[in-house]
Amino acid sequence: MRMLGRIRVSTRLFGAFGSVALLLIVMISVAVASSVAQRHASQRASESFALRRDALVAKFRAADFNGWQTAYAFDTIRGVPGATDAAGRMRAKFLASTAAFQEDLARVGARELTAAERQQLTVAENAFDHFMKIDEQIVAGYRTGTPDAVKVSNELVSGEALYWFDQIASAVDQLAVQAEATAAADTAAARTTYTRGLRLQVLVGAICLLITAVLAWLVTRMIAKTARNKAILAAIVEQSADATLALTLDGTITTWNSGAERVYGYTAAEAIGRSVSTLLQPGRTAGLATALTGLAEGRQFQLDEAPRRRKDGSEVFVSTILWPLRDDDGKLIGGAATERDVTARKQRAAAQKIADERAARAARMESLGQLASGVAHDFNNLLAIILNCTELVAEDTGDQVAGDLARIRNAADRAQELTSQLLLFAKREPVQVEIVDLNVVVTDATDLLSRAIGNNITLHCDTCSDALPVRANRGRLDQILLNLVVNARDAMPEGGTVTVTTGTTELSEGPAQTLPAGRYAQLAVSDNGTGMSAEVRDRIFEPFFTTKPVDQGTGLGLATVYGIVSDTGGTIIVDSTLRVGTTFRILLPIAD
């Protein structure tokens, strides 16, 4: 059809050239004037259509932000957290839509408007200002949270806000109607001017006889330029780092660039002719039929971080856009896709998320440590007074209260032990450090640990063949080991196996690491007990947090371990799965 239209235009032009050649000089000035008038008429028609388009966009945008306002209101009523925050999902869409609507009105106002159109625009702007003021009252009421305020906000949503929205919609709709009428009138004027100009152009068409050679040269040059641009475009697509491929409507790959070779590992010869399902992970091919059906319907698809499969079977994540592909006649012949490898970005985001979580956990533990330190010091001072007073009373009284005083003294001693553990967690208890072989610590403690875990639990100790010198307090290392083994025992009430191992590990640089890169000594304690949920695992090092019955634990054992390890310059990593077991891995710097 396009080619036929070009042939028809060329025929008319050449006929005009031959028929009015003699009238060229006489009519040249009239032809120029006609061309200018035609151009002005076309510009007016274009402006009118642009105004109509902008008015219709504003009309649909008004319905859009009204819907988002109702959505965040419903979210607030249903108790969705942060529904009225600017960053809330529905609220953010509402604010973005209203901002876009303001831009729509500004774009309309920048155009040449009739008095009636300007009046409707003013009505719409005023109504929108009232609507936004009502919205501020609605949000303020919802954020207050009181039943009366929420009720008032609900009434505003269904009352005044809806009224001003109707005013906005009516004004914009009227503006669109007036713009359409203006566009129709301008189009008719442009058509009349065009007809008059065409007649004049026929008269002066002989000028084309003089410039035929120039036109032929320009056309030839344009064709060559178009071919060159197509070649450049093809080279850009071929050399792009993104994967670009084309496929038929049944999913067969027909085009494959070098970027696709780098992303997926298949050469063009290997990929062309294959089904695109080759690139999908097993179990994810069900959506392919839906995508191909949508593609045949002319729909476009966009996916972020979609999982794909490389030639070697490894997984790659891509951000992809799939759109319909048509020939010169507009017939749908297949689809084309551009896919960008976002695997590294996804991995960085995951590592950053882990690092942020660890940083937040460390900050929380530091805050708890400061609190525990202050409480422990104050509590120790009170206990010292109790113990001193107990000693004084014991000296001045007889044997009849000696038993009670002994019990007071024992309770105070136990309380002092608890405060000592708190100070260990808070890293406020001064100790002497020495270079200790981690293997020796485990070997010397084997007998004690075996007696501590009972007969229904098996203890396996596997130490490293090389020495593992660390700079720490020997007594505290023993305490770490005993606390972890006893904790593993308590996680296996029906019996099981506790495994204690030592060794070395290498840490690389990364946002998820809490220690500098390098080589570290590792002490690991594993069990095949009940395991922990993610919620419990995130809190196990908090002081006084325990999942044991009240009479079976103080909640300070693992908090003490955390404090000792942190004070030694190391870190502790927990891997746990419910009904499978738990592994504590302690990493300590190797002493020089």
Legacy VTK file of the C-alpha trace (Angstrom):
# vtk DataFile Version 3.0
C-alpha trace
ASCII
DATASET POLYDATA
POINTS 592 float
0.000 0.000 0.000
2.836 2.389 0.786
4.468 1.686 -2.578
1.160 2.160 -4.417
0.652 5.522 -2.686
4.097 6.683 -3.719
3.394 5.672 -7.329
0.131 7.613 -7.363
1.767 10.768 -5.977
4.563 10.558 -8.551
2.059 10.161 -11.420
0.074 13.211 -10.348
3.204 15.300 -9.983
4.530 14.435 -13.444
1.086 15.132 -14.994
1.021 18.525 -13.326
4.545 19.271 -14.498
3.585 18.745 -18.154
0.272 20.601 -18.113
1.199 23.910 -16.462
4.802 24.458 -17.514
3.994 27.637 -19.458
2.219 29.234 -16.458
5.134 28.802 -14.029
6.462 32.386 -14.121
3.011 33.968 -13.916
1.802 31.814 -11.009
4.996 31.455 -8.998
4.089 34.216 -6.548
0.562 32.814 -6.118
2.005 29.339 -5.499
4.346 30.666 -2.815
1.490 32.470 -1.065
-0.657 29.350 -1.271
2.114 27.221 0.226
2.518 29.603 3.139
-1.250 29.656 3.762
-1.426 25.886 3.563
1.445 25.528 6.012
-0.212 27.908 8.471
-3.508 26.047 8.180
-1.765 22.734 8.753
0.019 24.141 11.788
-3.284 25.357 13.224
-4.851 21.944 12.668
-1.838 20.239 14.254
-2.039 22.547 17.257
-5.753 21.830 17.614
-5.213 18.084 17.489
-2.337 18.385 19.956
-4.585 20.369 22.307
-7.304 17.716 21.991
-4.755 14.983 22.709
-3.425 16.810 25.777
-6.958 17.408 27.064
-7.828 13.716 26.659
-4.608 12.706 28.433
-5.514 15.025 31.316
-9.023 13.554 31.375
-7.788 9.991 31.727
-5.083 11.108 34.197
-7.786 12.588 36.429
-9.576 9.243 36.546
-6.205 7.624 37.278
-5.322 9.698 40.364
-8.893 9.458 41.673
-8.547 5.674 41.536
-5.172 5.753 43.352
-6.662 7.994 46.053
-9.459 5.472 46.623
-6.873 2.651 46.643
-4.677 4.190 49.354
-7.827 5.061 51.338
-8.897 1.397 51.204
-5.360 0.334 52.210
-5.540 2.687 55.213
-8.941 1.303 56.244
-7.615 -2.260 55.921
-4.640 -1.343 58.108
-1.896 -1.640 55.511
1.262 -0.227 57.190
2.469 3.095 55.743
-0.548 3.407 53.421
-0.586 7.215 53.812
3.213 7.639 53.587
4.530 9.338 50.478
6.596 6.199 49.845
3.572 3.914 50.289
2.757 1.922 47.151
-0.716 3.365 46.422
0.033 6.806 47.898
3.211 7.132 45.812
1.268 6.273 42.654
-1.389 8.839 43.607
1.228 11.582 44.081
2.962 10.675 40.829
-0.362 10.745 38.977
-1.373 14.146 40.412
2.052 15.574 39.537
1.645 14.275 35.986
-1.863 15.802 35.866
-0.415 19.182 36.850
2.078 18.848 34.009
-0.809 17.984 31.664
-2.661 21.166 32.670
0.521 23.221 32.291
1.049 21.754 28.828
-2.525 22.609 27.856
-2.153 26.116 29.278
0.997 26.699 27.223
-0.960 26.288 23.999
-3.025 28.929 22.200
-6.527 28.642 23.624
-9.825 30.264 22.831
-11.594 32.228 25.565
-13.970 29.313 26.230
-11.091 26.829 26.387
-9.131 29.087 28.723
-12.204 29.346 30.987
-12.541 25.539 31.191
-8.830 25.242 31.938
-9.202 27.747 34.797
-12.157 25.757 36.187
-10.106 22.552 36.038
-7.101 24.184 37.760
-9.232 25.647 40.539
-11.073 22.361 41.075
-7.738 20.512 41.188
-6.396 22.936 43.831
-9.494 22.270 45.952
-9.112 18.523 45.397
-5.486 18.547 46.593
-6.398 20.583 49.690
-9.131 18.045 50.516
-6.561 15.270 49.990
-4.242 16.918 52.529
-7.121 16.864 55.042
-7.827 13.202 54.222
-4.185 12.178 54.751
-3.947 14.208 57.958
-7.059 12.470 59.286
-5.798 9.022 58.406
-2.409 9.691 59.954
-4.103 10.855 63.180
-5.546 7.362 63.441
-8.454 8.225 65.714
-11.818 6.711 64.734
-13.441 10.137 64.393
-10.633 11.476 62.228
-10.640 8.354 60.035
-14.409 8.619 59.689
-14.115 12.256 58.584
-11.419 11.286 56.072
-13.622 8.485 54.689
-16.481 10.975 54.281
-14.146 13.412 52.513
-13.031 10.667 50.094
-16.610 9.844 49.134
-17.851 13.432 49.463
-15.896 16.583 48.750
-12.979 14.827 47.069
-15.367 13.058 44.702
-17.229 16.335 44.073
-14.069 18.208 43.095
-12.949 15.253 41.005
-16.256 15.455 39.125
-15.619 19.166 38.611
-12.143 18.429 37.266
-13.395 15.639 35.001
-16.260 17.783 33.706
-13.998 20.770 32.984
-11.354 18.658 31.250
-14.026 16.804 29.300
-15.550 20.105 28.154
-12.075 21.306 27.232
-11.566 18.136 25.153
-14.959 18.642 23.431
-14.141 22.269 22.628
-10.659 21.269 21.455
-12.200 18.591 19.237
-14.599 21.143 17.742
-11.706 23.547 17.151
-9.669 20.709 15.638
-12.534 19.823 13.311
-12.895 23.430 12.217
-9.140 23.828 11.717
-9.011 20.550 9.835
-11.778 21.697 7.532
-9.963 24.998 7.004
-6.716 23.157 6.373
-8.491 20.876 3.896
-9.952 23.866 2.073
-6.572 25.579 2.003
-4.969 22.348 0.881
-7.461 21.947 -1.958
-6.907 25.509 -3.086
-3.195 25.094 -2.775
-3.275 21.811 -4.679
-5.046 23.507 -7.546
-2.464 26.232 -7.603
0.297 23.680 -7.318
-1.069 21.966 -10.395
-0.782 25.225 -12.227
2.777 25.834 -11.163
3.794 22.186 -11.244
5.954 22.799 -14.249
8.699 23.755 -11.873
9.206 20.096 -11.228
10.493 19.744 -14.810
13.379 21.966 -13.881
14.233 20.258 -10.643
13.628 16.661 -11.682
17.326 16.039 -11.945
17.867 17.578 -8.502
15.088 15.473 -7.035
16.515 12.353 -8.616
19.897 13.155 -7.110
18.351 13.803 -3.680
16.336 10.590 -3.820
19.416 8.600 -4.748
21.349 10.208 -1.945
18.508 9.542 0.514
18.357 5.875 -0.490
22.080 5.527 -0.004
21.873 7.303 3.367
18.998 5.054 4.441
20.955 1.966 3.462
23.981 3.279 5.351
21.852 4.007 8.443
20.376 0.520 8.298
23.855 -0.951 8.082
24.996 1.131 11.066
21.908 0.088 13.020
22.527 -3.558 12.189
26.153 -3.204 13.341
25.008 -1.585 16.608
22.579 -4.437 17.252
25.175 -7.051 16.377
27.906 -5.531 18.547
25.667 -4.648 21.484
26.568 -6.188 24.834
22.872 -6.962 25.312
21.419 -10.120 23.836
19.184 -9.326 20.843
17.194 -12.075 19.172
14.216 -12.481 16.891
11.781 -15.393 16.868
8.796 -16.643 14.968
5.316 -16.768 16.461
5.885 -20.418 17.408
9.023 -19.544 19.393
11.727 -20.541 16.896
14.856 -18.342 17.064
15.648 -16.654 13.717
18.206 -13.968 14.663
21.011 -14.138 17.261
23.603 -11.383 17.858
27.044 -11.542 19.437
25.649 -10.192 22.722
23.386 -13.240 22.915
26.416 -15.445 22.345
28.180 -13.831 25.320
25.121 -14.008 27.595
24.031 -17.580 26.798
27.131 -19.262 25.362
25.404 -20.482 22.174
26.821 -19.407 18.821
24.455 -18.063 16.185
24.720 -21.327 14.264
23.745 -23.290 17.390
20.887 -21.016 18.450
19.123 -20.217 15.167
16.466 -22.791 14.459
16.131 -23.845 18.114
13.094 -23.169 20.273
13.429 -20.255 22.676
12.435 -22.724 25.426
16.083 -23.866 25.299
16.946 -20.695 27.211
14.377 -21.259 29.978
14.971 -23.049 33.242
13.266 -26.454 33.659
9.803 -26.015 35.099
9.438 -22.452 33.774
8.337 -23.239 30.225
4.625 -23.099 31.088
4.569 -19.326 30.637
6.103 -19.537 27.157
2.807 -20.469 25.489
1.103 -17.532 27.194
3.845 -15.149 26.056
3.685 -16.396 22.457
-0.099 -16.052 22.457
0.204 -12.482 23.727
2.878 -11.777 21.135
0.533 -12.987 18.369
-2.047 -10.540 19.753
0.427 -7.672 19.392
1.233 -7.307 23.088
4.602 -6.282 24.524
6.205 -7.896 27.568
8.810 -6.617 30.010
10.404 -8.746 32.727
13.000 -7.823 35.343
15.486 -10.382 36.691
13.969 -13.243 34.713
15.888 -16.537 35.273
17.433 -18.092 32.157
19.740 -21.022 31.407
23.124 -20.828 29.709
24.547 -23.457 27.415
26.603 -24.908 30.303
23.434 -25.221 32.436
24.288 -22.347 34.773
21.655 -19.810 35.715
21.670 -16.237 34.448
19.224 -13.450 35.262
18.189 -11.019 32.522
16.067 -7.916 32.184
14.123 -8.500 28.972
11.741 -6.644 26.659
9.796 -8.668 24.083
7.780 -6.836 21.435
5.891 -7.739 18.223
7.796 -7.605 14.943
5.977 -6.444 11.769
6.938 -6.229 8.105
6.632 -3.124 5.869
2.939 -3.845 5.308
2.249 -3.955 9.061
1.759 -7.730 9.134
2.834 -9.429 12.361
5.624 -11.862 11.502
7.154 -12.668 14.892
8.806 -11.022 17.841
12.080 -9.445 18.872
13.672 -9.333 22.310
16.469 -7.426 23.980
17.884 -9.015 27.127
20.446 -7.526 29.502
22.457 -9.704 31.862
21.711 -8.467 35.409
23.177 -11.470 37.256
26.062 -9.486 38.731
23.737 -6.674 39.786
21.388 -9.154 41.452
24.297 -10.785 43.282
25.584 -7.395 44.454
22.117 -6.454 45.682
21.813 -9.742 47.590
25.269 -9.299 49.133
24.465 -5.703 50.068
21.225 -6.811 51.700
23.123 -9.344 53.826
25.682 -6.694 54.749
22.966 -4.245 55.765
21.246 -6.883 57.883
24.507 -7.755 59.619
25.301 -4.102 60.214
21.858 -3.529 61.719
22.241 -6.615 63.912
25.688 -5.470 65.061
24.341 -2.006 65.902
21.499 -3.567 67.877
23.898 -5.814 69.787
26.177 -2.852 70.511
23.232 -0.910 71.908
22.203 -3.867 74.059
25.809 -4.190 75.217
25.903 -0.591 76.391
22.646 -1.081 78.245
23.804 -4.348 79.778
27.091 -2.777 80.881
25.352 0.070 82.688
22.862 -2.235 84.381
25.558 -4.728 85.379
27.806 -2.074 86.971
24.944 -0.567 88.938
23.695 -3.991 89.960
27.180 -5.011 91.102
27.346 -1.955 93.357
24.011 -2.906 94.923
25.147 -6.522 95.366
28.336 -5.360 97.050
26.241 -3.440 99.583
24.027 -6.512 100.165
27.041 -8.789 100.686
28.770 -6.344 103.055
25.610 -5.888 105.088
25.140 -9.658 105.200
28.648 -10.094 106.623
28.031 -7.410 109.254
24.702 -8.945 110.287
26.273 -12.412 110.457
28.875 -11.149 112.917
26.252 -9.534 115.201
23.652 -12.322 115.262
23.543 -15.825 116.461
23.237 -19.134 114.709
19.444 -18.842 114.444
19.720 -16.636 111.309
22.977 -18.011 109.944
21.166 -20.241 107.442
19.075 -17.370 106.100
22.136 -15.167 105.763
23.975 -17.948 103.898
21.119 -18.209 101.442
21.175 -14.414 100.951
24.929 -14.588 100.368
24.579 -17.450 97.845
21.823 -15.612 95.942
23.974 -12.488 95.774
26.946 -14.538 94.543
24.809 -16.031 91.768
23.595 -12.542 90.854
27.208 -11.405 90.619
27.903 -14.272 88.244
25.015 -13.090 86.051
26.323 -9.511 86.017
29.771 -10.863 85.137
28.223 -12.605 82.145
26.486 -9.378 81.184
29.803 -7.552 81.305
31.330 -10.248 79.126
28.571 -9.697 76.560
29.085 -5.925 76.767
32.867 -6.370 76.374
33.513 -4.331 79.539
35.279 -7.014 81.605
39.099 -6.612 81.415
41.047 -9.852 80.891
44.558 -10.972 80.163
45.169 -12.447 76.714
47.831 -14.861 75.535
48.609 -16.845 72.432
46.628 -20.089 72.661
46.500 -23.039 70.262
42.840 -23.639 69.397
43.568 -27.349 68.898
44.870 -27.639 72.473
41.753 -25.930 73.836
39.521 -28.548 72.183
41.736 -31.503 73.108
42.028 -30.504 76.782
38.287 -29.944 77.099
37.190 -33.266 75.545
36.731 -35.138 78.843
34.837 -32.256 80.471
32.611 -31.889 77.449
31.844 -35.613 77.348
30.666 -35.533 80.963
28.615 -32.371 80.336
26.543 -33.744 77.436
25.411 -37.047 78.977
25.355 -40.656 77.796
22.723 -40.370 75.051
24.807 -37.926 72.992
27.969 -38.767 71.077
30.835 -36.236 70.973
33.223 -36.131 67.993
36.279 -33.858 68.092
38.333 -33.359 64.923
41.244 -30.952 65.280
43.428 -29.445 62.571
46.797 -31.041 61.904
48.499 -27.623 61.950
48.741 -25.349 64.983
46.050 -22.658 65.211
47.505 -19.896 67.407
45.031 -17.179 68.415
45.381 -14.232 70.773
42.709 -14.710 73.460
42.025 -15.514 77.105
42.262 -19.279 77.623
39.507 -19.380 80.246
37.119 -17.547 77.950
37.831 -19.928 75.082
36.961 -22.810 77.398
33.763 -20.980 78.319
32.849 -20.500 74.633
33.376 -24.184 73.900
31.421 -25.361 76.943
28.507 -22.981 76.281
28.196 -24.058 72.644
28.396 -27.782 73.424
25.856 -27.509 76.240
23.588 -25.494 73.922
23.902 -28.268 71.303
23.070 -30.866 73.960
19.900 -29.010 74.932
18.848 -28.944 71.259
18.885 -32.808 71.198
16.603 -34.022 74.003
16.267 -37.401 72.267
20.017 -37.783 71.786
22.248 -37.216 68.789
25.772 -36.220 67.807
27.817 -33.123 68.616
30.786 -32.482 66.343
33.594 -30.072 67.272
36.119 -29.232 64.543
38.979 -26.794 64.112
40.597 -25.563 60.932
41.299 -22.515 58.820
39.188 -20.592 56.347
39.815 -17.840 53.820
37.578 -14.751 53.670
37.400 -12.655 50.516
36.446 -9.017 50.138
32.733 -8.316 49.949
29.977 -6.146 51.430
28.574 -9.180 53.262
31.800 -9.749 55.223
32.179 -8.310 58.724
35.914 -9.108 58.928
38.798 -8.025 56.680
39.795 -10.422 53.932
42.398 -12.977 54.962
43.026 -16.299 56.662
41.271 -17.087 59.978
41.224 -19.878 62.540
37.838 -21.587 62.742
36.140 -23.400 65.623
32.888 -25.128 64.587
30.309 -26.831 66.816
27.555 -28.776 65.006
24.558 -30.774 66.122
21.718 -32.688 64.467
19.079 -31.376 66.837
15.877 -29.386 66.467
17.398 -26.437 64.590
16.099 -22.849 64.646
13.771 -20.668 62.618
15.098 -17.496 60.961
13.309 -15.352 63.567
14.979 -17.178 66.464
18.373 -17.192 64.728
18.289 -13.386 64.425
17.843 -12.954 68.199
19.852 -15.754 69.822
22.720 -13.463 70.845
20.501 -10.956 72.619
20.913 -11.054 76.424
18.086 -12.827 78.281
16.582 -14.166 75.051
15.985 -17.908 75.324
13.642 -20.545 73.952
14.156 -22.792 76.995
11.758 -22.986 79.953
12.187 -20.259 82.556
13.860 -22.592 85.074
16.333 -24.050 82.536
18.188 -21.048 81.175
19.049 -17.402 81.791
19.440 -16.440 78.138
23.025 -15.275 78.738
25.003 -18.247 77.426
25.106 -17.297 73.747
25.181 -13.578 74.604
28.369 -14.312 76.578
29.809 -16.231 73.612
29.027 -13.285 71.313
30.707 -10.824 73.672
33.853 -12.939 74.038
34.191 -13.551 70.283
33.655 -9.881 69.456
36.141 -8.803 72.136
38.694 -11.181 70.611
38.320 -9.527 67.201
36.438 -12.388 65.575
32.935 -13.147 64.438
30.402 -15.924 64.869
28.288 -17.349 62.047
25.181 -19.465 62.571
23.723 -21.908 60.047
20.543 -23.626 61.166
17.652 -25.548 59.617
14.542 -26.629 61.475
14.513 -30.357 62.288
17.962 -30.755 60.687
20.445 -29.131 63.044
22.647 -26.135 63.800
26.292 -25.201 63.230
28.094 -22.374 65.051
31.291 -21.262 63.284
33.641 -18.984 65.196
36.330 -17.183 63.171
39.300 -15.729 65.057
42.355 -13.891 63.696
45.418 -16.108 63.545
48.160 -14.753 65.823
51.506 -13.879 64.280
LINES 1 593
592 0 1 2 3 4 5 6 7 8 9 10 11 12 13 14 15 16 17 18 19 20 21 22 23 24 25 26 27 28 29 30 31 32 33 34 35 36 37 38 39 40 41 42 43 44 45 46 47 48 49 50 51 52 53 54 55 56 57 58 59 60 61 62 63 64 65 66 67 68 69 70 71 72 73 74 75 76 77 78 79 80 81 82 83 84 85 86 87 88 89 90 91 92 93 94 95 96 97 98 99 100 101 102 103 104 105 106 107 108 109 110 111 112 113 114 115 116 117 118 119 120 121 122 123 124 125 126 127 128 129 130 131 132 133 134 135 136 137 138 139 140 141 142 143 144 145 146 147 148 149 150 151 152 153 154 155 156 157 158 159 160 161 162 163 164 165 166 167 168 169 170 171 172 173 174 175 176 177 178 179 180 181 182 183 184 185 186 187 188 189 190 191 192 193 194 195 196 197 198 199 200 201 202 203 204 205 206 207 208 209 210 211 212 213 214 215 216 217 218 219 220 221 222 223 224 225 226 227 228 229 230 231 232 233 234 235 236 237 238 239 240 241 242 243 244 245 246 247 248 249 250 251 252 253 254 255 256 257 258 259 260 261 262 263 264 265 266 267 268 269 270 271 272 273 274 275 276 277 278 279 280 281 282 283 284 285 286 287 288 289 290 291 292 293 294 295 296 297 298 299 300 301 302 303 304 305 306 307 308 309 310 311 312 313 314 315 316 317 318 319 320 321 322 323 324 325 326 327 328 329 330 331 332 333 334 335 336 337 338 339 340 341 342 343 344 345 346 347 348 349 350 351 352 353 354 355 356 357 358 359 360 361 362 363 364 365 366 367 368 369 370 371 372 373 374 375 376 377 378 379 380 381 382 383 384 385 386 387 388 389 390 391 392 393 394 395 396 397 398 399 400 401 402 403 404 405 406 407 408 409 410 411 412 413 414 415 416 417 418 419 420 421 422 423 424 425 426 427 428 429 430 431 432 433 434 435 436 437 438 439 440 441 442 443 444 445 446 447 448 449 450 451 452 453 454 455 456 457 458 459 460 461 462 463 464 465 466 467 468 469 470 471 472 473 474 475 476 477 478 479 480 481 482 483 484 485 486 487 488 489 490 491 492 493 494 495 496 497 498 499 500 501 502 503 504 505 506 507 508 509 510 511 512 513 514 515 516 517 518 519 520 521 522 523 524 525 526 527 528 529 530 531 532 533 534 535 536 537 538 539 540 541 542 543 544 545 546 547 548 549 550 551 552 553 554 555 556 557 558 559 560 561 562 563 564 565 566 567 568 569 570 571 572 573 574 575 576 577 578 579 580 581 582 583 584 585 586 587 588 589 590 591
